[in-house]
Amino acid sequence: MDHDTPATLRPELPQPLELPPGIAPVEGPAYQWGQCVVALGDLVNDGSFPDVPDGAVLVDVGSEGEVVQVGVHEASQLPVYMVDFAGRVVGCAEGEIMLAMELHDLARQARPSLGAQP
């Protein structure tokens, strides 16, 4: 008698996205799967989206997204983050995104105290 849980009762684990050709998994990236990040600038189509004109804005500056996969560009050995911005998954370099939590902290520090008088 098999005492394993039947496959129909096992919870489905999320499957990572398949990385594009030329991108391999990476160890020790700055950002991890599941983290909320913010686009630090407009993210434009570099030709990766054939249904969108080259140079068109894919994601507006300040848009929040979730890291859904992390890889490394084989030629440059730099991390590449696949980020889901409201249903559109875009490959980002580290310099193009920032943790949303860190950005919110920076904004909070930059605001003058509400109780301070000039």
C-alpha positions in Angstrom: 0.0 0.0 0.0 1.4 3.4 -1.0 1.2 6.0 1.8 2.3 8.9 -0.3 -0.2 11.8 -0.7 -2.1 11.4 -4.0 -0.9 13.8 -6.7 -4.4 15.4 -6.8 -4.1 16.4 -3.1 -0.5 17.9 -3.3 -0.4 21.6 -3.6 0.8 23.0 -6.9 4.1 24.8 -6.5 4.6 27.8 -8.7 6.8 27.1 -11.7 9.6 29.6 -12.5 9.4 31.3 -15.8 11.6 29.9 -18.6 14.6 32.2 -19.1 15.1 33.6 -22.6 18.0 32.2 -24.7 21.4 33.6 -23.5 20.2 34.0 -19.9 21.3 31.4 -17.3 20.5 31.1 -13.5 22.7 33.2 -11.2 23.9 32.8 -7.6 23.9 35.7 -5.2 21.8 38.4 -7.0 20.9 41.7 -5.4 17.2 41.0 -5.7 15.3 37.7 -5.1 12.2 36.1 -6.5 9.0 37.5 -5.0 10.5 40.9 -4.0 8.5 44.1 -4.9 10.6 46.5 -7.0 10.1 49.9 -8.7 11.2 50.9 -12.2 13.8 53.7 -11.8 13.2 54.9 -15.4 10.9 54.2 -18.3 11.6 50.7 -19.6 11.6 50.6 -23.4 11.3 47.8 -25.9 14.7 46.7 -27.1 13.2 44.4 -29.7 12.3 41.7 -27.1 8.5 42.3 -27.6 7.8 41.8 -31.3 4.2 43.1 -31.0 5.4 46.4 -29.6 7.4 49.0 -31.7 11.1 49.2 -30.8 11.8 52.1 -28.4 8.2 52.1 -27.1 7.7 52.4 -23.4 6.8 49.1 -21.9 6.8 50.2 -18.2 6.6 53.8 -16.9 9.0 55.1 -14.3 7.8 54.5 -10.8 5.8 51.4 -11.7 5.9 48.6 -9.2 6.4 45.0 -10.1 7.4 41.6 -8.6 10.6 39.7 -9.4 9.5 36.4 -10.9 12.8 35.0 -12.1 16.5 35.8 -11.7 19.2 34.9 -14.2 22.5 36.1 -15.6 23.4 37.3 -19.1 25.9 34.7 -20.3 28.1 37.1 -22.3 28.3 39.9 -19.6 27.8 37.7 -16.5 25.5 40.4 -15.1 22.3 39.6 -13.3 19.0 39.9 -15.2 15.7 40.1 -13.4 12.4 39.1 -15.0 9.9 41.5 -13.4 6.1 41.2 -13.7 4.7 44.7 -14.0 0.9 44.2 -14.0 1.0 41.2 -16.3 3.9 42.3 -18.5 7.1 40.5 -17.7 10.2 42.6 -18.6 13.8 41.8 -18.3 15.6 44.4 -16.1 19.2 45.1 -15.1 20.0 45.9 -11.5 20.4 49.6 -12.3 16.9 49.8 -13.8 15.0 48.7 -10.6 15.1 49.3 -6.8 13.3 47.6 -4.0 10.0 49.3 -3.4 10.6 49.3 0.3 13.9 51.1 -0.1 12.4 53.7 -2.4 9.6 54.3 0.1 12.2 54.7 2.9 14.2 57.2 0.9 11.0 59.2 0.1 10.1 59.2 3.8 13.5 60.5 4.8 13.5 63.2 2.1 10.1 64.7 3.4 10.4 67.4 6.0 8.8 66.5 9.3 5.1 67.3 9.2 5.3 69.1 12.5 8.3 71.3 11.7 7.8 75.0 11.2 10.0 77.1 8.8 
